[in-house]
Amino acid sequence: MKKIKIGGVPEHFNLPWYLTLRDKEYHEENINLRWTDYPGGTGQMCKALRDKEIDMAVILTEGIVRDIINGNECKIVQVFVKTPLIWGIHVAENSDYTSIESLKGTKAAISRYGSGSHLMAYVNAEQQGWNTEKDLDFEVIKNLDGALKALPEGRGDYFMWEKFMTKPHVDNGPLNIVGECPTPWPCFVIAVRNEILENEPEAIASILEVINNTTLEFKDIPSIDKMISNRYGITLEDVRQWLSITEWSQEQLTENQLQKIQKKLMQLDLITDTVPTNKILH
């Protein structure tokens, strides 16, 4: 049996992986797929791919594109979630900040440099017309749990994280939400180390076939809303809203989408050069 290691965030987007693993669907393809949770998000997974701790990752599009350009020897094999990620912009409930505008020049709490929370702080700053050199500052807090502790203590002024995962902490404290910032591209892709793509192409194709068959029918699974609500601590109402605006994908990123992402990363000085499509997409 072929052993393949995969990583992803322990969030509702990845429930299709949990279901296929639970039902041992990869075993039927003679694959032992081992999942590791990365609560630290994209930056943590980029490092795990580089260090060969995992073979593939379900990862934020902008984060892995940037890391591949910066030397991570991986390729994107397909889009996993094609709708934008809705990043909530959160502050401590005891803070004086009540709007996105009031956060200009303050300190963004980020999981780590190169993470989605780091890159999206730049996207948000640009959307707001801020000077990304003068109006952005950062405090590294590792993950959502780190932010729940850091923001009320005044370490970092705002924190960008997926809106629905963070909402229980808005409903019950210790956070408030002051705005949203959707990604301008499909939010999650599946990336695989080049070495694995070369040595195990059939195994990767089988894994994609299994997960794609599940995401095609994911919303039709009986009581899937209740399962998500119970598993991730999100209210049923919020789960239903999230399901209504979220679409999974079984396709590859287009060249136009990739060019748009690279152009935006260049504009924000997050990469120094663009690269040909075949360096990023498999």
Salt bridges, closest charged atoms under 4 A:
ASP23 OD1 - ARG22 NE 2.97
ASP51 OD2 - LYS47 NZ 2.75
ASP55 OD1 - ARG193 NH2 2.90
ASP67 OD2 - ARG50 NE 2.88
GLU126 OE1 - LYS264 NZ 2.72
GLU139 OE1 - LYS107 NZ 3.66
GLU153 OE2 - LYS149 NZ 3.43
GLU153 OE1 - ARG155 NH2 2.97
GLU162 OE1 - HIS12 NE2 3.33
ASP171 OD1 - LYS167 NZ 3.12
GLU180 OE2 - LYS163 NZ 2.78
GLU195 OE1 - LYS52 NZ 3.32
GLU195 OE1 - ARG193 NH1 2.91
GLU200 OE1 - LYS2 NZ 3.79
ASP225 OD2 - ARG240 NE 2.76
ASP238 OD2 - LYS167 NZ 3.09
GLU247 OE2 - LYS219 NZ 3.40
